[in-house]
């Protein structure tokens, strides 16, 4: 992992889009990705108008507890407010092309401890 935001960062890796699938909503694609070393598989729904992807695209993915580099709380502002041009502090949103921001309400953690 790089030190993009070591205080806030939970996970970081590079992925290659293997294939696209139709999601349940308009303007949404489900992308199926594999990490460079083939150890991680990721399935993610994305807005295909804001961030179009195609097979063989390479993605740099990071999961963090905060958009602030130091890991401090975002003070309940949305990522657009946090990342507005001219804002005093730089955030993770400034260095990525596509940002998903919010809480994860549902995930599945397999018994093997390797799958989420």
PyMOL commands that set and color helices and strands:
alter all, ss='L'
color gray80, all
select helices_A, chain A and resi 79-82+92-95
alter helices_A, ss='H'
color red, helices_A
select strands_A, chain A and resi 9-22+28-35+41-47+58-64
alter strands_A, ss='S'
color yellow, strands_A
deselect
rebuild
show_as cartoon
